[in-house]
């Protein structure tokens, strides 16, 4: 009997082969569809299931990646990828994909029984990872001498509850970590930061270093870059885009030597700043480029324990920046500080690049003890499995 050649017939035959446990035949049928260039989401799902049955995790993962590229919220694909990382012992990645699957799942009454069962299992696994993660964090903080019921740690303890989703965040909306009790300020006044004038005084020297880098230095890279071991959140088309790009002087709390060695004036201007120092994460000091005609859509930052500073270096007409309900225009050599966990956006309506220097500092309202606690918390976070994606400034 001749093998079917119609795509629908191939998919049906592949599904029947899966149903009877003939994974090799299913794989061959789905591979034929891939080779024909007619592979849609059901084909990649079937191929992933076949490779799982054949105990080929690498091939299964490759098929799942193609499936999720086509349909990032594909429920079975997200759960299968979560299961893959769980089997591999990567609890951080597994938990991330289980959570993503739960966010993508419709109400239980709208799910077929088989899928509803998988979603319940995903929820159980997610809750198990969350409980283990919380126990790890609290035990680690206790070992550092942080007593949850002490007056010094009262706001800090509440911050862990908020970080774990046990309490609700209002007003400020950081994407990862909320420290409670901080004022809701969009742009900060200059008076509490006398060092801003010294930073501004170095504008010319910093701009000269930037221009030398633009002439023959390392290339700018997309500000938002994909990671294969984390779900791809909606970045409004900006992920891996050259329209919004960065050249780091410091990244993830350490100097980028190829750039830092060429920027002594930039680093000298940063010396006296209360930079946010969290090992492996901050400070970040970078040149940020926004291409002509580009727009950074409204978004929120990761952590409200810090403020973000901008020093405008190259700003053509037609560039603007909004934080909350306040909109400003950059002016070369005039720095400001703002809370990036309040919704903000930027645009460049000109025909030239806009480039600013970005840096991050501790929120002035945090005590030295609280800053140490926050830094210790994220040391505990990063000690749990593989490090999470670092924050950008």
DOVO-274603 format. One record per residue (C-alpha): residue in one letter; x, y, z. Coordinates in pm, whole numbers. Each point is the difference from the previous one (the first is absolute). Example, Ala and Ser with C-alpha at 12.3 -4.5 7.8 and 13.67 -1.06 7.14 Angstrom:
2
<tike><res>A</res><east>1230</east><north>-450</north><up>780</up></tike>
<tike><res>S</res><east>137</east><north>344</north><up>-66</up></tike>
***
This chain:
393
<tike><res>X</res><east>0</east><north>0</north><up>0</up></tike>
<tike><res>X</res><east>138</east><north>341</north><up>-98</up></tike>
<tike><res>X</res><east>86</east><north>239</north><up>284</up></tike>
<tike><res>X</res><east>-220</east><north>310</north><up>13</up></tike>
<tike><res>X</res><east>143</east><north>319</north><up>-146</up></tike>
<tike><res>X</res><east>-275</east><north>253</north><up>82</up></tike>
<tike><res>X</res><east>103</east><north>210</north><up>307</up></tike>
<tike><res>X</res><east>-326</east><north>-69</north><up>182</up></tike>
<tike><res>X</res><east>32</east><north>-371</north><up>-66</up></tike>
<tike><res>X</res><east>359</east><north>3</north><up>122</up></tike>
<tike><res>X</res><east>-103</east><north>178</north><up>321</up></tike>
<tike><res>X</res><east>-286</east><north>-246</north><up>54</up></tike>
<tike><res>X</res><east>226</east><north>-299</north><up>-66</up></tike>
<tike><res>X</res><east>261</east><north>146</north><up>236</up></tike>
<tike><res>X</res><east>-261</east><north>46</north><up>272</up></tike>
<tike><res>X</res><east>-120</east><north>-358</north><up>-46</up></tike>
<tike><res>X</res><east>359</east><north>-126</north><up>28</up></tike>
<tike><res>X</res><east>41</east><north>193</north><up>325</up></tike>
<tike><res>X</res><east>-326</east><north>-146</north><up>126</up></tike>
<tike><res>X</res><east>126</east><north>-356</north><up>-45</up></tike>
<tike><res>X</res><east>345</east><north>80</north><up>139</up></tike>
<tike><res>X</res><east>183</east><north>-25</north><up>-333</up></tike>
<tike><res>X</res><east>221</east><north>299</north><up>63</up></tike>
<tike><res>X</res><east>252</east><north>-73</north><up>-276</up></tike>
<tike><res>X</res><east>-269</east><north>-1</north><up>-268</up></tike>
<tike><res>X</res><east>-155</east><north>316</north><up>145</up></tike>
<tike><res>X</res><east>339</east><north>168</north><up>-4</up></tike>
<tike><res>X</res><east>58</east><north>-91</north><up>-363</up></tike>
<tike><res>X</res><east>-341</east><north>129</north><up>-105</up></tike>
<tike><res>X</res><east>40</east><north>330</north><up>181</up></tike>
<tike><res>X</res><east>357</east><north>34</north><up>-129</up></tike>
<tike><res>X</res><east>-138</east><north>-34</north><up>-353</up></tike>
<tike><res>X</res><east>-230</east><north>295</north><up>65</up></tike>
<tike><res>X</res><east>288</east><north>205</north><up>139</up></tike>
<tike><res>X</res><east>208</east><north>-81</north><up>-308</up></tike>
<tike><res>X</res><east>-288</east><north>111</north><up>-223</up></tike>
<tike><res>X</res><east>-4</east><north>341</north><up>167</up></tike>
<tike><res>X</res><east>-360</east><north>-50</north><up>111</up></tike>
<tike><res>X</res><east>58</east><north>-47</north><up>372</up></tike>
<tike><res>X</res><east>-246</east><north>189</north><up>216</up></tike>
<tike><res>X</res><east>-51</east><north>-17</north><up>376</up></tike>
<tike><res>X</res><east>-170</east><north>-345</north><up>8</up></tike>
<tike><res>X</res><east>292</east><north>-149</north><up>-195</up></tike>
<tike><res>X</res><east>261</east><north>134</north><up>242</up></tike>
<tike><res>X</res><east>-208</east><north>-119</north><up>297</up></tike>
<tike><res>X</res><east>-34</east><north>-346</north><up>-150</up></tike>
<tike><res>X</res><east>372</east><north>-10</north><up>-77</up></tike>
<tike><res>X</res><east>81</east><north>102</north><up>359</up></tike>
<tike><res>X</res><east>-226</east><north>-277</north><up>137</up></tike>
<tike><res>X</res><east>161</east><north>-254</north><up>-235</up></tike>
<tike><res>X</res><east>353</east><north>97</north><up>106</up></tike>
<tike><res>X</res><east>-107</east><north>-18</north><up>364</up></tike>
<tike><res>X</res><east>-125</east><north>-352</north><up>-59</up></tike>
<tike><res>X</res><east>332</east><north>-84</north><up>-170</up></tike>
<tike><res>X</res><east>189</east><north>141</north><up>301</up></tike>
<tike><res>X</res><east>175</east><north>265</north><up>-206</up></tike>
<tike><res>X</res><east>-24</east><north>310</north><up>224</up></tike>
<tike><res>X</res><east>218</east><north>223</north><up>-219</up></tike>
<tike><res>X</res><east>-216</east><north>-60</north><up>-307</up></tike>
<tike><res>X</res><east>-315</east><north>39</north><up>211</up></tike>
<tike><res>X</res><east>123</east><north>334</north><up>131</up></tike>
<tike><res>X</res><east>84</east><north>120</north><up>-353</up></tike>
<tike><res>X</res><east>-353</east><north>-85</north><up>-115</up></tike>
<tike><res>X</res><east>-152</east><north>174</north><up>304</up></tike>
<tike><res>X</res><east>204</east><north>312</north><up>-71</up></tike>
<tike><res>X</res><east>-141</east><north>10</north><up>-353</up></tike>
<tike><res>X</res><east>-351</east><north>-52</north><up>135</up></tike>
<tike><res>X</res><east>33</east><north>283</north><up>254</up></tike>
<tike><res>X</res><east>154</east><north>224</north><up>-263</up></tike>
<tike><res>X</res><east>-323</east><north>-37</north><up>-199</up></tike>
<tike><res>X</res><east>-231</east><north>8</north><up>302</up></tike>
<tike><res>X</res><east>172</east><north>139</north><up>314</up></tike>
<tike><res>X</res><east>-308</east><north>-74</north><up>216</up></tike>
<tike><res>X</res><east>-48</east><north>-359</north><up>-120</up></tike>
<tike><res>X</res><east>-115</east><north>-173</north><up>317</up></tike>
<tike><res>X</res><east>126</east><north>-354</north><up>-62</up></tike>
<tike><res>X</res><east>327</east><north>131</north><up>-140</up></tike>
<tike><res>X</res><east>66</east><north>211</north><up>310</up></tike>
<tike><res>X</res><east>-79</east><north>-291</north><up>232</up></tike>
<tike><res>X</res><east>219</east><north>-240</north><up>-200</up></tike>
<tike><res>X</res><east>290</east><north>247</north><up>13</up></tike>
<tike><res>X</res><east>-54</east><north>44</north><up>374</up></tike>
<tike><res>X</res><east>5</east><north>-379</north><up>41</up></tike>
<tike><res>X</res><east>325</east><north>-16</north><up>-200</up></tike>
<tike><res>X</res><east>174</east><north>244</north><up>233</up></tike>
<tike><res>X</res><east>-148</east><north>-173</north><up>305</up></tike>
<tike><res>X</res><east>143</east><north>-333</north><up>-119</up></tike>
<tike><res>X</res><east>337</east><north>170</north><up>-61</up></tike>
<tike><res>X</res><east>4</east><north>136</north><up>355</up></tike>
<tike><res>X</res><east>-22</east><north>366</north><up>-107</up></tike>
<tike><res>X</res><east>-261</east><north>111</north><up>251</up></tike>
<tike><res>X</res><east>22</east><north>368</north><up>-87</up></tike>
<tike><res>X</res><east>-78</east><north>-55</north><up>-368</up></tike>
<tike><res>X</res><east>-265</east><north>-263</north><up>77</up></tike>
<tike><res>X</res><east>-179</east><north>231</north><up>242</up></tike>
<tike><res>X</res><east>9</east><north>283</north><up>-255</up></tike>
<tike><res>X</res><east>-165</east><north>-213</north><up>-271</up></tike>
<tike><res>X</res><east>-260</east><north>-147</north><up>239</up></tike>
<tike><res>X</res><east>-97</east><north>354</north><up>103</up></tike>
<tike><res>X</res><east>-15</east><north>107</north><up>-364</up></tike>
<tike><res>X</res><east>-228</east><north>-295</north><up>-79</up></tike>
<tike><res>X</res><east>-233</east><north>89</north><up>287</up></tike>
<tike><res>X</res><east>-23</east><north>360</north><up>-123</up></tike>
<tike><res>X</res><east>-83</east><north>-128</north><up>-351</up></tike>
<tike><res>X</res><east>-265</east><north>-249</north><up>115</up></tike>
<tike><res>X</res><east>-367</east><north>89</north><up>-54</up></tike>
<tike><res>X</res><east>-254</east><north>-65</north><up>280</up></tike>
<tike><res>X</res><east>-22</east><north>-371</north><up>94</up></tike>
<tike><res>X</res><east>-353</east><north>-36</north><up>-136</up></tike>
<tike><res>X</res><east>127</east><north>86</north><up>-348</up></tike>
<tike><res>X</res><east>271</east><north>-266</north><up>-1</up></tike>
<tike><res>X</res><east>-28</east><north>-358</north><up>-131</up></tike>
<tike><res>X</res><east>34</east><north>-253</north><up>282</up></tike>
<tike><res>X</res><east>348</east><north>-114</north><up>-107</up></tike>
<tike><res>X</res><east>138</east><north>354</north><up>-16</up></tike>
<tike><res>X</res><east>-177</east><north>98</north><up>324</up></tike>
<tike><res>X</res><east>182</east><north>-284</north><up>171</up></tike>
<tike><res>X</res><east>333</east><north>127</north><up>-135</up></tike>
<tike><res>X</res><east>-75</east><north>353</north><up>121</up></tike>
<tike><res>X</res><east>-82</east><north>-132</north><up>349</up></tike>
<tike><res>X</res><east>332</east><north>-185</north><up>1</up></tike>
<tike><res>X</res><east>179</east><north>316</north><up>-115</up></tike>
<tike><res>X</res><east>-162</east><north>193</north><up>285</up></tike>
<tike><res>X</res><east>109</east><north>-263</north><up>251</up></tike>
<tike><res>X</res><east>356</east><north>11</north><up>-131</up></tike>
<tike><res>X</res><east>1</east><north>380</north><up>0</up></tike>
<tike><res>X</res><east>-121</east><north>12</north><up>360</up></tike>
<tike><res>X</res><east>260</east><north>-257</north><up>101</up></tike>
<tike><res>X</res><east>281</east><north>204</north><up>-156</up></tike>
<tike><res>X</res><east>-136</east><north>320</north><up>156</up></tike>
<tike><res>X</res><east>-6</east><north>-155</north><up>346</up></tike>
<tike><res>X</res><east>352</east><north>-137</north><up>-40</up></tike>
<tike><res>X</res><east>122</east><north>335</north><up>-127</up></tike>
<tike><res>X</res><east>-157</east><north>187</north><up>291</up></tike>
<tike><res>X</res><east>150</east><north>-241</north><up>253</up></tike>
<tike><res>X</res><east>341</east><north>45</north><up>-163</up></tike>
<tike><res>X</res><east>-20</east><north>379</north><up>11</up></tike>
<tike><res>X</res><east>-122</east><north>22</north><up>359</up></tike>
<tike><res>X</res><east>256</east><north>-252</north><up>124</up></tike>
<tike><res>X</res><east>279</east><north>185</north><up>-180</up></tike>
<tike><res>X</res><east>-106</east><north>335</north><up>141</up></tike>
<tike><res>X</res><east>-29</east><north>-147</north><up>350</up></tike>
<tike><res>X</res><east>355</east><north>-133</north><up>-35</up></tike>
<tike><res>X</res><east>106</east><north>360</north><up>-75</up></tike>
<tike><res>X</res><east>-148</east><north>110</north><up>331</up></tike>
<tike><res>X</res><east>-314</east><north>162</north><up>-141</up></tike>
<tike><res>X</res><east>-284</east><north>-52</north><up>247</up></tike>
<tike><res>X</res><east>-330</east><north>42</north><up>-180</up></tike>
<tike><res>X</res><east>-171</east><north>148</north><up>309</up></tike>
<tike><res>X</res><east>272</east><north>255</north><up>80</up></tike>
<tike><res>X</res><east>-81</east><north>372</north><up>-45</up></tike>
<tike><res>X</res><east>298</east><north>43</north><up>-232</up></tike>
<tike><res>X</res><east>-129</east><north>-268</north><up>-236</up></tike>
<tike><res>X</res><east>-373</east><north>75</north><up>15</up></tike>
<tike><res>X</res><east>-24</east><north>158</north><up>-346</up></tike>
<tike><res>X</res><east>256</east><north>-247</north><up>-133</up></tike>
<tike><res>X</res><east>-205</east><north>-298</north><up>120</up></tike>
<tike><res>X</res><east>-307</east><north>147</north><up>-164</up></tike>
<tike><res>X</res><east>203</east><north>38</north><up>-319</up></tike>
<tike><res>X</res><east>64</east><north>-376</north><up>-9</up></tike>
<tike><res>X</res><east>-374</east><north>-67</north><up>34</up></tike>
<tike><res>X</res><east>-61</east><north>237</north><up>-289</up></tike>
<tike><res>X</res><east>281</east><north>-154</north><up>-206</up></tike>
<tike><res>X</res><east>-154</east><north>-345</north><up>46</up></tike>
<tike><res>X</res><east>-347</east><north>121</north><up>-96</up></tike>
<tike><res>X</res><east>-144</east><north>-48</north><up>349</up></tike>
<tike><res>X</res><east>-106</east><north>368</north><up>17</up></tike>
<tike><res>X</res><east>-119</east><north>244</north><up>-265</up></tike>
<tike><res>X</res><east>199</east><north>294</north><up>-140</up></tike>
<tike><res>X</res><east>-166</east><north>335</north><up>-56</up></tike>
<tike><res>X</res><east>111</east><north>310</north><up>-196</up></tike>
<tike><res>X</res><east>364</east><north>-72</north><up>-76</up></tike>
<tike><res>X</res><east>9</east><north>-307</north><up>-224</up></tike>
<tike><res>X</res><east>348</east><north>-157</north><up>-15</up></tike>
<tike><res>X</res><east>22</east><north>-314</north><up>-210</up></tike>
<tike><res>X</res><east>200</east><north>-202</north><up>254</up></tike>
<tike><res>X</res><east>46</east><north>145</north><up>349</up></tike>
<tike><res>X</res><east>-193</east><north>253</north><up>208</up></tike>
<tike><res>X</res><east>134</east><north>167</north><up>311</up></tike>
<tike><res>X</res><east>-298</east><north>143</north><up>192</up></tike>
<tike><res>X</res><east>-37</east><north>340</north><up>161</up></tike>
<tike><res>X</res><east>190</east><north>204</north><up>-259</up></tike>
<tike><res>X</res><east>-144</east><north>326</north><up>-135</up></tike>
<tike><res>X</res><east>-173</east><north>6</north><up>-337</up></tike>
<tike><res>X</res><east>224</east><north>252</north><up>-180</up></tike>
<tike><res>X</res><east>28</east><north>7</north><up>-379</up></tike>
<tike><res>X</res><east>295</east><north>237</north><up>-51</up></tike>
<tike><res>X</res><east>205</east><north>88</north><up>308</up></tike>
<tike><res>X</res><east>96</east><north>356</north><up>94</up></tike>
<tike><res>X</res><east>368</east><north>82</north><up>-42</up></tike>
<tike><res>X</res><east>62</east><north>143</north><up>348</up></tike>
<tike><res>X</res><east>65</east><north>-329</north><up>183</up></tike>
<tike><res>X</res><east>264</east><north>-96</north><up>-260</up></tike>
<tike><res>X</res><east>275</east><north>266</north><up>-5</up></tike>
<tike><res>X</res><east>229</east><north>-231</north><up>-199</up></tike>
<tike><res>X</res><east>-225</east><north>42</north><up>-306</up></tike>
<tike><res>X</res><east>181</east><north>326</north><up>-79</up></tike>
<tike><res>X</res><east>336</east><north>-181</north><up>-6</up></tike>
<tike><res>X</res><east>-142</east><north>-263</north><up>-234</up></tike>
<tike><res>X</res><east>-135</east><north>271</north><up>-229</up></tike>
<tike><res>X</res><east>334</east><north>183</north><up>5</up></tike>
<tike><res>X</res><east>158</east><north>-309</north><up>-157</up></tike>
<tike><res>X</res><east>-246</east><north>-8</north><up>-293</up></tike>
<tike><res>X</res><east>252</east><north>121</north><up>-258</up></tike>
<tike><res>X</res><east>267</east><north>-252</north><up>99</up></tike>
<tike><res>X</res><east>-253</east><north>-284</north><up>14</up></tike>
<tike><res>X</res><east>-138</east><north>96</north><up>-342</up></tike>
<tike><res>X</res><east>354</east><north>-2</north><up>-143</up></tike>
<tike><res>X</res><east>51</east><north>-355</north><up>133</up></tike>
<tike><res>X</res><east>-332</east><north>-103</north><up>-153</up></tike>
<tike><res>X</res><east>94</east><north>145</north><up>-340</up></tike>
<tike><res>X</res><east>332</east><north>-187</north><up>5</up></tike>
<tike><res>X</res><east>-189</east><north>-323</north><up>70</up></tike>
<tike><res>X</res><east>-245</east><north>73</north><up>-279</up></tike>
<tike><res>X</res><east>293</east><north>50</north><up>-237</up></tike>
<tike><res>X</res><east>189</east><north>-320</north><up>67</up></tike>
<tike><res>X</res><east>-123</east><north>-165</north><up>318</up></tike>
<tike><res>X</res><east>-214</east><north>-303</north><up>89</up></tike>
<tike><res>X</res><east>-341</east><north>-17</north><up>-162</up></tike>
<tike><res>X</res><east>-329</east><north>85</north><up>166</up></tike>
<tike><res>X</res><east>-222</east><north>-305</north><up>66</up></tike>
<tike><res>X</res><east>-380</east><north>-23</north><up>46</up></tike>
<tike><res>X</res><east>-111</east><north>126</north><up>339</up></tike>
<tike><res>X</res><east>-241</east><north>-292</north><up>36</up></tike>
<tike><res>X</res><east>153</east><north>-336</north><up>-96</up></tike>
<tike><res>X</res><east>-166</east><north>-342</north><up>-11</up></tike>
<tike><res>X</res><east>90</east><north>-289</north><up>231</up></tike>
<tike><res>X</res><east>-81</east><north>-358</north><up>-97</up></tike>
<tike><res>X</res><east>-49</east><north>-114</north><up>361</up></tike>
<tike><res>X</res><east>-274</east><north>251</north><up>87</up></tike>
<tike><res>X</res><east>-344</east><north>65</north><up>-149</up></tike>
<tike><res>X</res><east>3</east><north>292</north><up>-241</up></tike>
<tike><res>X</res><east>-213</east><north>272</north><up>155</up></tike>
<tike><res>X</res><east>-179</east><north>247</north><up>-221</up></tike>
<tike><res>X</res><east>251</east><north>276</north><up>-79</up></tike>
<tike><res>X</res><east>-223</east><north>186</north><up>-251</up></tike>
<tike><res>X</res><east>231</east><north>-87</north><up>-287</up></tike>
<tike><res>X</res><east>312</east><north>139</north><up>173</up></tike>
<tike><res>X</res><east>166</east><north>-333</north><up>88</up></tike>
<tike><res>X</res><east>320</east><north>-52</north><up>-201</up></tike>
<tike><res>X</res><east>-69</east><north>330</north><up>-179</up></tike>
<tike><res>X</res><east>284</east><north>231</north><up>-101</up></tike>
<tike><res>X</res><east>-237</east><north>296</north><up>33</up></tike>
<tike><res>X</res><east>69</east><north>2</north><up>376</up></tike>
<tike><res>X</res><east>358</east><north>-98</north><up>67</up></tike>
<tike><res>X</res><east>270</east><north>31</north><up>266</up></tike>
<tike><res>X</res><east>374</east><north>18</north><up>46</up></tike>
<tike><res>X</res><east>90</east><north>-93</north><up>359</up></tike>
<tike><res>X</res><east>281</east><north>157</north><up>199</up></tike>
<tike><res>X</res><east>-107</east><north>-206</north><up>302</up></tike>
<tike><res>X</res><east>-238</east><north>-294</north><up>-31</up></tike>
<tike><res>X</res><east>-142</east><north>-235</north><up>265</up></tike>
<tike><res>X</res><east>204</east><north>171</north><up>270</up></tike>
<tike><res>X</res><east>342</east><north>-22</north><up>-170</up></tike>
<tike><res>X</res><east>195</east><north>207</north><up>-253</up></tike>
<tike><res>X</res><east>-2</east><north>-97</north><up>-367</up></tike>
<tike><res>X</res><east>374</east><north>40</north><up>-46</up></tike>
<tike><res>X</res><east>-3</east><north>58</north><up>-376</up></tike>
<tike><res>X</res><east>-219</east><north>305</north><up>57</up></tike>
<tike><res>X</res><east>89</east><north>107</north><up>354</up></tike>
<tike><res>X</res><east>371</east><north>26</north><up>-86</up></tike>
<tike><res>X</res><east>-91</east><north>264</north><up>-258</up></tike>
<tike><res>X</res><east>-231</east><north>201</north><up>226</up></tike>
<tike><res>X</res><east>207</east><north>140</north><up>290</up></tike>
<tike><res>X</res><east>-197</east><north>326</north><up>10</up></tike>
<tike><res>X</res><east>-331</east><north>-187</north><up>9</up></tike>
<tike><res>X</res><east>117</east><north>-218</north><up>288</up></tike>
<tike><res>X</res><east>149</east><north>297</north><up>186</up></tike>
<tike><res>X</res><east>-339</east><north>175</north><up>-18</up></tike>
<tike><res>X</res><east>-160</east><north>-306</north><up>161</up></tike>
<tike><res>X</res><east>251</east><north>-39</north><up>287</up></tike>
<tike><res>X</res><east>-189</east><north>196</north><up>267</up></tike>
<tike><res>X</res><east>-347</east><north>-122</north><up>-90</up></tike>
<tike><res>X</res><east>-197</east><north>-231</north><up>232</up></tike>
<tike><res>X</res><east>-15</east><north>-263</north><up>-274</up></tike>
<tike><res>X</res><east>-236</east><north>-290</north><up>61</up></tike>
<tike><res>X</res><east>234</east><north>-289</north><up>75</up></tike>
<tike><res>X</res><east>-143</east><north>-352</north><up>-17</up></tike>
<tike><res>X</res><east>255</east><north>-264</north><up>-98</up></tike>
<tike><res>X</res><east>-61</east><north>-143</north><up>-345</up></tike>
<tike><res>X</res><east>-276</east><north>250</north><up>-77</up></tike>
<tike><res>X</res><east>85</east><north>364</north><up>59</up></tike>
<tike><res>X</res><east>127</east><north>263</north><up>-48</up></tike>
<tike><res>X</res><east>-54</east><north>43</north><up>-371</up></tike>
<tike><res>X</res><east>164</east><north>291</north><up>-180</up></tike>
<tike><res>X</res><east>-74</east><north>15</north><up>-371</up></tike>
<tike><res>X</res><east>-45</east><north>209</north><up>-309</up></tike>
<tike><res>X</res><east>-357</east><north>-45</north><up>-124</up></tike>
<tike><res>X</res><east>-83</east><north>65</north><up>-363</up></tike>
<tike><res>X</res><east>-347</east><north>56</north><up>-143</up></tike>
<tike><res>X</res><east>-7</east><north>-16</north><up>-379</up></tike>
<tike><res>X</res><east>-167</east><north>262</north><up>-222</up></tike>
<tike><res>X</res><east>-376</east><north>-40</north><up>-3</up></tike>
<tike><res>X</res><east>5</east><north>-262</north><up>278</up></tike>
<tike><res>X</res><east>-227</east><north>-11</north><up>303</up></tike>
<tike><res>X</res><east>46</east><north>-192</north><up>325</up></tike>
<tike><res>X</res><east>-353</east><north>-105</north><up>101</up></tike>
<tike><res>X</res><east>-139</east><north>53</north><up>352</up></tike>
<tike><res>X</res><east>162</east><north>-239</north><up>249</up></tike>
<tike><res>X</res><east>112</east><north>-36</north><up>361</up></tike>
<tike><res>X</res><east>340</east><north>-77</north><up>153</up></tike>
<tike><res>X</res><east>99</east><north>-300</north><up>209</up></tike>
<tike><res>X</res><east>71</east><north>128</north><up>352</up></tike>
<tike><res>X</res><east>-109</east><north>312</north><up>186</up></tike>
<tike><res>X</res><east>293</east><north>0</north><up>244</up></tike>
<tike><res>X</res><east>196</east><north>213</north><up>-244</up></tike>
<tike><res>X</res><east>-37</east><north>308</north><up>-218</up></tike>
<tike><res>X</res><east>115</east><north>38</north><up>-359</up></tike>
<tike><res>X</res><east>214</east><north>292</north><up>-112</up></tike>
<tike><res>X</res><east>18</east><north>146</north><up>-351</up></tike>
<tike><res>X</res><east>274</east><north>228</north><up>-128</up></tike>
<tike><res>X</res><east>-94</east><north>115</north><up>-355</up></tike>
<tike><res>X</res><east>300</east><north>5</north><up>-234</up></tike>
<tike><res>X</res><east>-133</east><north>12</north><up>-358</up></tike>
<tike><res>X</res><east>-361</east><north>116</north><up>-21</up></tike>
<tike><res>X</res><east>-149</east><north>125</north><up>-328</up></tike>
<tike><res>X</res><east>-331</east><north>187</north><up>-9</up></tike>
<tike><res>X</res><east>-312</east><north>-214</north><up>22</up></tike>
<tike><res>X</res><east>105</east><north>-226</north><up>289</up></tike>
<tike><res>X</res><east>-215</east><north>-42</north><up>310</up></tike>
<tike><res>X</res><east>-42</east><north>-202</north><up>318</up></tike>
<tike><res>X</res><east>-304</east><north>-67</north><up>218</up></tike>
<tike><res>X</res><east>-10</east><north>-133</north><up>356</up></tike>
<tike><res>X</res><east>-352</east><north>-43</north><up>135</up></tike>
<tike><res>X</res><east>-187</east><north>318</north><up>-88</up></tike>
<tike><res>X</res><east>308</east><north>222</north><up>-47</up></tike>
<tike><res>X</res><east>169</east><north>47</north><up>-338</up></tike>
<tike><res>X</res><east>339</east><north>163</north><up>-50</up></tike>
<tike><res>X</res><east>247</east><north>64</north><up>-278</up></tike>
<tike><res>X</res><east>363</east><north>-98</north><up>44</up></tike>
<tike><res>X</res><east>246</east><north>289</north><up>-13</up></tike>
<tike><res>X</res><east>364</east><north>-79</north><up>-57</up></tike>
<tike><res>X</res><east>196</east><north>26</north><up>324</up></tike>
<tike><res>X</res><east>-307</east><north>19</north><up>228</up></tike>
<tike><res>X</res><east>-36</east><north>-314</north><up>212</up></tike>
<tike><res>X</res><east>-302</east><north>-132</north><up>183</up></tike>
<tike><res>X</res><east>-102</east><north>-289</north><up>228</up></tike>
<tike><res>X</res><east>-330</east><north>-189</north><up>-23</up></tike>
<tike><res>X</res><east>-179</east><north>-307</north><up>132</up></tike>
<tike><res>X</res><east>-9</east><north>-250</north><up>-287</up></tike>
<tike><res>X</res><east>-256</east><north>-223</north><up>174</up></tike>
<tike><res>X</res><east>-258</east><north>264</north><up>-88</up></tike>
<tike><res>X</res><east>-118</east><north>-46</north><up>-357</up></tike>
<tike><res>X</res><east>225</east><north>187</north><up>-244</up></tike>
<tike><res>X</res><east>69</east><north>26</north><up>-372</up></tike>
<tike><res>X</res><east>234</east><north>180</north><up>-240</up></tike>
<tike><res>X</res><east>5</east><north>106</north><up>-365</up></tike>
<tike><res>X</res><east>231</east><north>140</north><up>-264</up></tike>
<tike><res>X</res><east>-190</east><north>177</north><up>-277</up></tike>
<tike><res>X</res><east>317</east><north>138</north><up>-158</up></tike>
<tike><res>X</res><east>219</east><north>-129</north><up>-282</up></tike>
<tike><res>X</res><east>303</east><north>-52</north><up>227</up></tike>
<tike><res>X</res><east>103</east><north>-227</north><up>286</up></tike>
<tike><res>X</res><east>-80</east><north>104</north><up>355</up></tike>
<tike><res>X</res><east>266</east><north>-116</north><up>250</up></tike>
<tike><res>X</res><east>-2</east><north>46</north><up>377</up></tike>
<tike><res>X</res><east>209</east><north>-134</north><up>289</up></tike>
<tike><res>X</res><east>-204</east><north>-214</north><up>241</up></tike>
<tike><res>X</res><east>97</east><north>-99</north><up>355</up></tike>
<tike><res>X</res><east>-182</east><north>-129</north><up>309</up></tike>
<tike><res>X</res><east>25</east><north>110</north><up>363</up></tike>
<tike><res>X</res><east>-155</east><north>-114</north><up>327</up></tike>
<tike><res>X</res><east>-328</east><north>163</north><up>96</up></tike>
<tike><res>X</res><east>98</east><north>268</north><up>253</up></tike>
<tike><res>X</res><east>-283</east><north>-108</north><up>233</up></tike>
<tike><res>X</res><east>160</east><north>-342</north><up>62</up></tike>
<tike><res>X</res><east>222</east><north>-22</north><up>306</up></tike>
<tike><res>X</res><east>344</east><north>-156</north><up>-23</up></tike>
<tike><res>X</res><east>-138</east><north>-305</north><up>184</up></tike>
<tike><res>X</res><east>-286</east><north>-31</north><up>-247</up></tike>
<tike><res>X</res><east>234</east><north>27</north><up>-297</up></tike>
<tike><res>X</res><east>212</east><north>-280</north><up>145</up></tike>
<tike><res>X</res><east>-313</east><north>-210</north><up>52</up></tike>
<tike><res>X</res><east>-114</east><north>49</north><up>-359</up></tike>
<tike><res>X</res><east>346</east><north>-88</north><up>-131</up></tike>
<tike><res>X</res><east>2</east><north>-309</north><up>224</up></tike>
<tike><res>X</res><east>-345</east><north>-103</north><up>-121</up></tike>
<tike><res>X</res><east>110</east><north>-2</north><up>-362</up></tike>
<tike><res>X</res><east>315</east><north>-189</north><up>91</up></tike>
<tike><res>X</res><east>-239</east><north>-262</north><up>137</up></tike>
<tike><res>X</res><east>-212</east><north>17</north><up>-316</up></tike>
<tike><res>X</res><east>303</east><north>-58</north><up>-219</up></tike>
<tike><res>X</res><east>121</east><north>-285</north><up>221</up></tike>
<tike><res>X</res><east>-318</east><north>-190</north><up>-86</up></tike>
<tike><res>X</res><east>74</east><north>-190</north><up>-322</up></tike>
<tike><res>X</res><east>115</east><north>182</north><up>-307</up></tike>
<tike><res>X</res><east>8</east><north>382</north><up>25</up></tike>
<tike><res>X</res><east>-301</east><north>183</north><up>-134</up></tike>
<tike><res>X</res><east>28</east><north>247</north><up>-287</up></tike>
<tike><res>X</res><east>168</east><north>312</north><up>134</up></tike>
<tike><res>X</res><east>-177</east><north>334</north><up>5</up></tike>
<tike><res>X</res><east>76</east><north>272</north><up>-245</up></tike>
<tike><res>X</res><east>29</east><north>352</north><up>134</up></tike>
***
